Amino acid sequence: MRPNPVAACAIILMGLALTSCGGDAAPASVATAPTPATGGVAPPPSPPATPGASQEAVSRIGDVTVRASVLPTQALSDEVARTYGLTRSPGTVMLLVGVRQGPEAQEVALPATITAVATELGGRRHEIALRELRSGDLLDYVGTLDISPPETLRFDVTVVREGGARSDMQFTREFYPQ
């Protein structure tokens, strides 16, 4: 399922309006990415995780889009879990990152080096090992993390594309017992 570009723009504008009302600090549940012209941030809001809901953060720089989704592996169907090479478990979440270039209906997958770290509220950091997942012309990166819900995690994702272009995303997700 692809996000509606009009709805995505509306959400970004709402996030910018809410951020400007709240002082200097960005809310903890914000995906951020540097904009090429200003070095500023473009924050879309991040909803709390609900069982089975995909939690997608999106960063766009020029015609390149980075999408990061986090969800409990228990929410995956058996078929999807097999495709991703994952075991469904109530205490495991999956991070899925995709890098695409071009207009939404004609996106092309881009190879990249991706690193991800999840940080607990208490400051404990967990590096997430990501591996390539190819399906036809698509290329995504998938990794898992064992958690003990309820849990709030901040995800820091760094994407370095071929040629050295770099983008950083940061977003927060909350996980509840299922």
PyMOL commands that set and color helices and strands:
alter all, ss='L'
color gray80, all
select helices_A, chain A and resi 5-21+73-75+78-84+104-106
alter helices_A, ss='H'
color red, helices_A
select strands_A, chain A and resi 55-61+64-72+92-101+108-109+112-120+125-128+131-135+138-146+151-161+166-175
alter strands_A, ss='S'
color yellow, strands_A
deselect
rebuild
show_as cartoon
